[in-house]
Amino acid sequence: MLNIEKELISEQKIIPVLKSRIFELSNLLAIKQKALKAAPEGNLRISKSNGAVQYYHKSTSEKSGGHYILAKNKKLAQQLAQKEYDKKVLEAASRELKLLNRTLRQYEQLQLRNKIVEKIFSKHTKQRQKLIKPVRQTDETFSAQWLSLSYEKKTFTADSVKYVTARGDFVRSKSENIIADTLYRMSIPYRYEFPLEVITEDDRRIKLHPDFCCLNLRTRQEFYWEHFGMMDAQDYTENAVAKLKLYAHNGIFPGRNLIISTETSTQPLSTKLIEKIAGEFLA
C-alpha cells in the first residue's frame, strides 16, 4: 500500500448516502402512517399492583384511568404500545427527513457552484497549484501515485501463453485481456497480479496474486478482482471455492472489496458484462 496521507471523505460519497437515508426514511414513514391508521383508538396506561403489571385501555377523551385489559386481551395492549411507539418514530422520521432533504438541496447547490472544499484547488492557476498541497489530491495525481508503486509480479514460464493488453501489460488469458482492456478504456487504474499476503485458517501466512487490484478513483477504495474462467471443470471450481473461503477468512468479501467474474466453455465472458461490473463497483 502507498503511504498516502489520509484525505477528507470524498464529496462523491455524501450525496448517495443522503439519498439512501432519505429513501429509507420515506419508506418508513409510509409504513408507519399505514400502521397508525389501522391501530386501535385510545392509549395504553401501565401500572403496578402488588408487584404485578397491569394494562389499561384509555380512550382519547377519557379522564379516568381507563379500562382494565384482561390477560386474554393482551394483544390489545401490544397494539396500543406499538401505536405509541410508531407515533414517536413517525415524528422523529419526519423531522430527520425534513432536515436531510434541506441538506441535500443545499449540498447540491454548493456542488453546482463549485463551492465544495475539494473544488477550491481547481480554481487556482496551474502555477499556483504547484505550490499548494490540496486537502484532496486530484484524481490524476492520486492515480499516478497509486500506479507508481513497484511490486514483484508473478513470472511467466517459457511455455506460458501471453496476451498483450492495450496498456502494454502481459496477461495469461483472453478473458484477462478483455478485463484489462475494459478497465483501461474506462480509465480505471489497475495492477495486474498484485501480491496479497493472507492468513490461512491454520494461521500460516501465504501470498496470493489476485488477477487484478483495481482502484475506484471516486471513492479511493481498492477492489480485488478474480476471474474464474473454467467453472465447468470440477477441480478448478473446487479451487475457486477454496480461494473465496480464504478471501473471506481475511475480510475480503464479494460486493465489499472483491469482484468476481466467471465463465464456462458454453457461457463465455463478454465485454458488455465486464463493463457493467466495472461501472457498478469502480466508476
Wavefront OBJ file of the C-alpha trace (Angstrom):
o trace
v 0.000 0.000 0.000
v 1.099 3.539 -0.686
v 1.836 5.738 2.270
v -0.662 8.389 1.199
v -1.846 10.850 3.825
v -5.452 10.328 4.850
v -7.731 12.649 2.935
v -11.172 14.074 3.513
v -14.123 11.827 2.782
v -14.947 12.243 -0.898
v -17.875 14.546 -1.571
v -18.955 11.914 -4.085
v -19.824 9.600 -1.190
v -22.040 12.066 0.635
v -24.936 12.513 -1.790
v -25.543 8.749 -2.309
v -25.572 8.267 1.472
v -28.026 11.140 1.936
v -30.286 9.834 -0.832
v -30.179 6.322 0.587
v -31.179 7.555 4.061
v -33.947 9.733 2.577
v -35.281 6.742 0.647
v -35.268 4.557 3.767
v -36.999 7.200 5.865
v -39.623 7.834 3.177
v -40.461 4.133 3.096
v -40.550 4.014 6.885
v -42.963 6.960 7.013
v -45.320 5.257 4.577
v -45.256 2.036 6.612
v -45.868 3.772 9.951
v -48.623 6.006 8.566
v -50.429 2.932 7.298
v -49.953 1.146 10.622
v -51.305 4.090 12.618
v -54.457 4.228 10.504
v -55.133 0.602 11.384
v -54.255 0.962 15.073
v -56.987 0.855 17.771
v -58.334 4.122 19.188
v -57.013 5.352 22.539
v -53.837 4.925 24.562
v -52.212 2.464 26.917
v -51.695 3.066 30.633
v -49.430 0.735 32.583
v -49.399 0.443 36.365
v -48.233 -1.958 39.044
v -50.325 -3.509 41.793
v -48.733 -5.764 44.386
v -45.777 -6.234 42.069
v -47.964 -7.266 39.110
v -48.041 -5.233 35.903
v -51.498 -4.122 34.827
v -52.591 -2.687 31.493
v -55.421 -0.205 30.953
v -57.066 0.957 27.738
v -57.697 4.676 27.957
v -59.781 6.344 25.263
v -58.645 9.690 23.866
v -61.393 11.653 25.631
v -61.446 9.608 28.809
v -60.309 11.352 32.005
v -60.342 8.270 34.221
v -57.552 5.715 34.424
v -59.076 3.658 31.637
v -60.495 0.151 31.396
v -58.534 -2.816 32.658
v -57.253 -5.086 29.896
v -57.726 -8.744 30.719
v -54.852 -11.169 30.155
v -56.742 -12.806 27.292
v -56.840 -9.402 25.539
v -53.091 -8.777 25.870
v -52.911 -8.294 22.101
v -54.793 -5.001 22.565
v -52.097 -3.811 24.990
v -49.448 -4.732 22.438
v -51.267 -2.851 19.693
v -51.627 0.257 21.865
v -47.967 0.152 22.905
v -46.926 -0.284 19.272
v -49.155 2.618 18.297
v -47.447 4.995 20.747
v -44.029 3.809 19.588
v -44.985 4.231 15.917
v -46.186 7.784 16.572
v -42.828 8.725 18.073
v -40.976 7.038 15.209
v -43.148 8.904 12.730
v -42.400 12.253 14.372
v -38.641 11.579 14.536
v -38.506 10.302 10.950
v -40.447 13.331 9.715
v -38.031 15.725 11.421
v -34.985 13.881 10.106
v -36.405 13.625 6.594
v -37.115 17.348 6.503
v -33.569 18.112 7.649
v -31.937 15.713 5.173
v -33.975 16.979 2.225
v -32.941 20.521 3.044
v -29.312 19.458 3.481
v -29.322 17.581 0.170
v -30.708 20.584 -1.722
v -28.143 22.920 -0.185
v -25.269 20.500 -0.783
v -26.212 20.005 -4.418
v -26.334 23.775 -4.847
v -22.816 24.035 -3.398
v -21.629 21.432 -5.882
v -23.212 23.252 -8.808
v -21.454 26.455 -7.793
v -18.150 24.610 -7.204
v -18.127 25.730 -3.576
v -17.257 22.286 -2.190
v -13.935 22.217 -0.307
v -12.291 19.873 -2.816
v -13.197 22.152 -5.742
v -11.260 25.148 -4.416
v -7.964 23.735 -5.661
v -9.200 23.631 -9.267
v -9.951 27.374 -9.158
v -6.267 28.214 -8.804
v -3.897 28.605 -11.720
v -1.562 25.756 -12.662
v 1.389 27.799 -11.400
v -0.228 28.326 -8.019
v -1.406 24.701 -7.809
v 2.215 23.573 -7.952
v 2.844 25.421 -4.690
v -0.206 24.094 -2.850
v -0.876 20.829 -1.043
v -4.630 20.308 -1.565
v -6.901 18.714 1.021
v -7.719 16.076 -1.592
v -5.412 15.112 -4.421
v -6.740 15.338 -7.930
v -7.760 12.053 -9.484
v -4.845 12.297 -11.900
v -2.276 12.760 -9.121
v -3.767 10.071 -6.903
v -3.972 7.611 -9.798
v -0.381 8.283 -10.828
v 0.900 7.707 -7.281
v -1.189 4.568 -6.892
v 0.072 3.159 -10.182
v 3.686 4.108 -9.490
v 4.046 1.545 -6.718
v 6.510 -1.112 -7.843
v 5.899 -4.741 -6.948
v 7.148 -8.188 -7.807
v 4.920 -9.810 -10.389
v 4.420 -13.495 -10.996
v 6.768 -14.795 -13.615
v 5.811 -16.289 -16.946
v 7.383 -19.619 -17.798
v 8.949 -20.179 -21.183
v 5.904 -22.058 -22.452
v 3.329 -19.672 -20.920
v 0.739 -18.153 -23.232
v 0.904 -14.361 -23.184
v -1.649 -11.792 -24.239
v -0.661 -8.146 -24.619
v -3.130 -5.595 -23.241
v -3.873 -2.144 -24.623
v -1.764 -0.731 -21.770
v 1.178 -2.931 -22.751
v 0.953 -5.499 -19.948
v 1.222 -9.244 -20.385
v -1.694 -11.291 -19.064
v -2.372 -15.014 -19.047
v -5.713 -15.429 -20.789
v -8.018 -13.928 -23.370
v -10.570 -13.159 -20.663
v -7.997 -11.322 -18.522
v -7.131 -9.363 -21.643
v -10.797 -8.367 -22.018
v -10.952 -7.248 -18.375
v -7.663 -5.320 -18.562
v -8.597 -3.556 -21.794
v -12.055 -2.667 -20.444
v -10.547 -1.183 -17.280
v -8.025 0.764 -19.344
v -10.707 2.056 -21.714
v -12.816 3.176 -18.744
v -9.785 4.936 -17.168
v -9.920 2.677 -14.113
v -6.448 2.222 -12.559
v -5.432 -1.388 -12.063
v -2.477 -3.517 -11.043
v -2.147 -6.965 -12.564
v -1.393 -9.846 -10.192
v -0.522 -7.518 -7.323
v 0.756 -9.657 -4.394
v -1.519 -10.011 -1.384
v -0.448 -11.631 1.878
v -3.210 -13.556 3.620
v -3.514 -15.791 6.675
v -4.857 -19.296 6.313
v -7.256 -20.929 8.752
v -4.304 -22.723 10.351
v -2.502 -19.361 10.840
v 0.043 -19.671 8.040
v 0.988 -16.608 6.022
v 0.861 -17.143 2.279
v 0.985 -14.891 -0.740
v -1.777 -14.698 -3.331
v -1.760 -12.856 -6.644
v -5.335 -11.746 -7.393
v -5.909 -11.281 -11.102
v -6.411 -7.533 -10.655
v -6.239 -4.945 -7.913
v -8.428 -2.032 -9.030
v -8.952 1.487 -7.731
v -12.249 3.337 -7.592
v -10.965 6.880 -8.029
v -14.236 8.426 -6.942
v -14.207 6.753 -3.516
v -10.457 5.914 -3.396
v -11.376 2.324 -2.497
v -9.392 -0.688 -3.678
v -11.088 -3.813 -5.016
v -9.563 -7.175 -5.839
v -10.913 -8.792 -8.991
v -10.778 -12.523 -9.522
v -11.876 -14.069 -12.791
v -12.711 -17.768 -12.648
v -12.620 -18.919 -16.237
v -13.149 -22.690 -16.135
v -16.103 -23.131 -13.836
v -17.288 -26.233 -15.697
v -14.155 -28.102 -14.554
v -14.691 -29.717 -11.146
v -11.127 -29.395 -9.825
v -10.952 -25.763 -10.933
v -14.304 -24.985 -9.296
v -13.221 -26.565 -6.005
v -10.021 -24.483 -6.045
v -12.081 -21.363 -6.744
v -14.358 -22.076 -3.771
v -11.332 -22.664 -1.540
v -9.849 -19.357 -2.678
v -13.070 -17.494 -1.923
v -13.136 -19.051 1.567
v -9.565 -17.856 2.077
v -10.501 -14.354 0.990
v -13.456 -14.327 3.387
v -11.207 -15.502 6.226
v -9.127 -12.372 5.596
v -12.059 -9.947 5.484
v -12.289 -9.777 1.701
v -15.867 -10.325 0.576
v -17.697 -10.189 -2.764
v -19.504 -6.887 -3.165
v -17.486 -5.190 -0.401
v -13.904 -5.294 -1.664
v -13.867 -8.288 -4.002
v -15.213 -8.507 -7.545
v -15.850 -11.888 -9.125
v -16.445 -12.771 -12.758
v -16.917 -16.283 -14.096
v -17.312 -18.204 -17.309
v -17.623 -21.728 -18.665
v -16.979 -23.265 -22.066
v -20.614 -22.635 -23.023
v -21.010 -19.300 -21.189
v -18.011 -17.190 -22.268
v -17.104 -13.821 -20.830
v -18.451 -10.770 -22.642
v -17.106 -7.233 -22.804
v -20.604 -5.901 -22.106
v -20.784 -7.789 -18.806
v -17.324 -6.618 -17.751
v -18.305 -3.019 -18.492
v -21.403 -3.383 -16.297
v -19.414 -4.916 -13.433
v -16.670 -2.288 -13.665
v -19.257 0.502 -13.838
v -21.039 -0.805 -10.764
v -18.009 -1.053 -8.488
v -15.220 1.044 -9.959
v -16.600 4.020 -11.888
l 1 2 3 4 5 6 7 8 9 10 11 12 13 14 15 16 17 18 19 20 21 22 23 24 25 26 27 28 29 30 31 32 33 34 35 36 37 38 39 40 41 42 43 44 45 46 47 48 49 50 51 52 53 54 55 56 57 58 59 60 61 62 63 64 65 66 67 68 69 70 71 72 73 74 75 76 77 78 79 80 81 82 83 84 85 86 87 88 89 90 91 92 93 94 95 96 97 98 99 100 101 102 103 104 105 106 107 108 109 110 111 112 113 114 115 116 117 118 119 120 121 122 123 124 125 126 127 128 129 130 131 132 133 134 135 136 137 138 139 140 141 142 143 144 145 146 147 148 149 150 151 152 153 154 155 156 157 158 159 160 161 162 163 164 165 166 167 168 169 170 171 172 173 174 175 176 177 178 179 180 181 182 183 184 185 186 187 188 189 190 191 192 193 194 195 196 197 198 199 200 201 202 203 204 205 206 207 208 209 210 211 212 213 214 215 216 217 218 219 220 221 222 223 224 225 226 227 228 229 230 231 232 233 234 235 236 237 238 239 240 241 242 243 244 245 246 247 248 249 250 251 252 253 254 255 256 257 258 259 260 261 262 263 264 265 266 267 268 269 270 271 272 273 274 275 276 277 278 279 280 281 282 283
